[in-house]
Amino acid sequence: MKYAFYPGCVSRGACPELFESTKAICTMLGIDLEFEPMQGASCTGSGILQEKNLKLGDTLNARTFAMAERTGLPLLTICSTCQGVMSQANNRLKKDSAYLAEINEDLAEEGLEYKGTADPRHLLWVIVEDVGLEKLKSLVVTPLTEFQLAPFYGCYLVRPTDALEFEDKPERQDSLEKVIEAVGAKVVDFPGKTLCCGFPILTINEKNSVKMVANHTLDAKEMGADAMVTPCPLCHLNLDGYQPQASTQSRKSIDLPILHLPQLLGLALGLEPKALRLNQHIISTKRLLSKVALAP
Amino acid sequence: MNVTLNIKRFNPDTDRPESYYESYHLEMDDSATILDGLIKIREEVDGSLALRCSCRSSICGSCAMRINGQAKLACNTKIIDSVTEQDDPIVIEPAGNMQVVKDLVVDFKPFWDKIREIEPWLQHLGSKPQDEYIASNTSMLHLASVMDCIMCGACVSDCTVLQVDSSFLGPAALAKAYRFVADPRDTEQGSRLGALTEKGGVWDCTRCMQCVEVCPKDVDPMGRIMNIRDKAMEAGYTHSYGARHAAIVAEDIENIGRVDELKLPIKTKGFFNIFEHIKLIPLGIKTQLKGKRPALFPKKNPGQENVRRLFTKGDKN
């Protein structure tokens, strides 16, 4: 299974552990990532650029789609925000041929044309839809039966449901829970799993942002979670990086490790915590890993 | 069909008022709505159940409540569509982010206070027209969907910001504000935009899309909030953290093709905002020690000149 790989900004910046763990597990799952053709792809605009200039945001994403189309491969993302912004852009481009033609005029100078066939998919969906849960289960060498894990999707992987094709692909709605169960862990179903982590307003209203971190992590912990798992590096930045502030602000001890999705998979597939960069988190994963007799 | 409604009850007129869930087993037609079920309970099973409803046609906006965890109008939600594959009971709770008065009735006073706060009436200073204020059809068309708002409060119920900060104006009031900000007959756009970009206004929205998802009338409150942000930046309200953040993200993508994560918070807060920068130091040290500090000078993406060209074209458009 070959994919044109779109790593996004954060996995190449503040969350290098996501990039490394993705590479490690994809090899084991038979997912072949093509880096080179997508090297020049820009940021999706993360919904922020779109506030000011929706067409420019759609043009940048059409450019990325055209690059992927040229490879003839499906496009793989590892960030809920990248995925959501791309899905929304693709939705607008595919349903309005005049709009797409207008955007293609701007892309023509670079020799690119988006034909409307790209299918950007998050690694989480690829695991459920392409690899398959049965195959994943068959590859598990360390069943994580001692782990109780709270899923945390990231807004853009659950809304808006039409752009994410939930009606045609209902299995996407609880894909994270299914993956957690497939690696042997217990799902801690908590109400915050589809809510906002607070990251988009971190630099704008830090108090509210950190309160969201406190609410989600404390809720998950009170319901018995040992850790949280997220397919979104932006959620990870806030839930992991700002958890100490959340603890101070709420005057409660939290100490809940936040795992990237590939790190969870890697542990179950028998990879060493170091190879998954589980030592790079702000909230230590030491106690969690001791449950499976590993050290970060 | 046989169905169980698990309703969250609360009665303040007891010695120790506490909420609890009560199950009701009903036999309903396949065409029945949740509201039909609730009315049946109130009229035939338990007359003490409190709820608001009126038109039964998604027009009055009275019966917004949480159905299986999501805000919906009870009158346009069918029971058959709310039953899960496992045949679990349908969970009915009062709308969120508002004080419960009794059972499914919540206090809308803060909701209406915020609507009043955005001054939801046409303001036209200067010369008065002889007859009426005229606006062309085309100049009003883009407001049609926002005028469809029935003030049901579904968006407010599920707003993730209101869960942590009750001072946020919220999606309903901000969508209503856009209706006047973008009305060609209103002359007070400038002062409206100034007020709407203050703390508790448009920049506090997280863009989580909960309001978009639950709105029964496709008002797209978050889209309206984004429209106000855009208009505010156009009008020169560019000094808030929110406006600066948006401008810097765009600049970064134009210059290097991605976000410069290290400098983004520093530039957003302002280079000389020392107090805010000091607050970033502990996390900065931790990320350095963990070997995950973003690059000081991130490299440009290959072919970045093409992205810059698209920005130049986009600005002209």
Interface residues (C-beta under 8 A of the other chain):
Chain A: C9 V10 R12 G13 A14 C15 P16 E17 Q39 G40 A41 S42 C43 G45 S46 G47 I48 L49 Q50 E51 K52 N53 K55 L56 T59 L60 R63 D106 E109 E110 C155 Y156 R159 P160 T161 P191 L195 C196 G198 P200 I201 L202 T203 I204 N205 K207 N208 K211 M212 N215 G241 Y242 P244 N279 Q280 H281 I282
Chain B: G69 T160 V161 Q163 V164 D165 F168 K199 W203 D204 C205 T206 R207 C208 M209 Q210 V212 E213 M226 R229 D230 M233 S240 Y241 G242 H245 A246 V249 A250 D252 I253 G257 R258 V259 E261 L262 L264 P265 T268 K269 P282 L283 K286 T287 K290 G291 K292 R293 P294 A295 P298 N301 P302 G303 Q304 N306 V307 R309 L310 F311 K313 G314 D315 N317
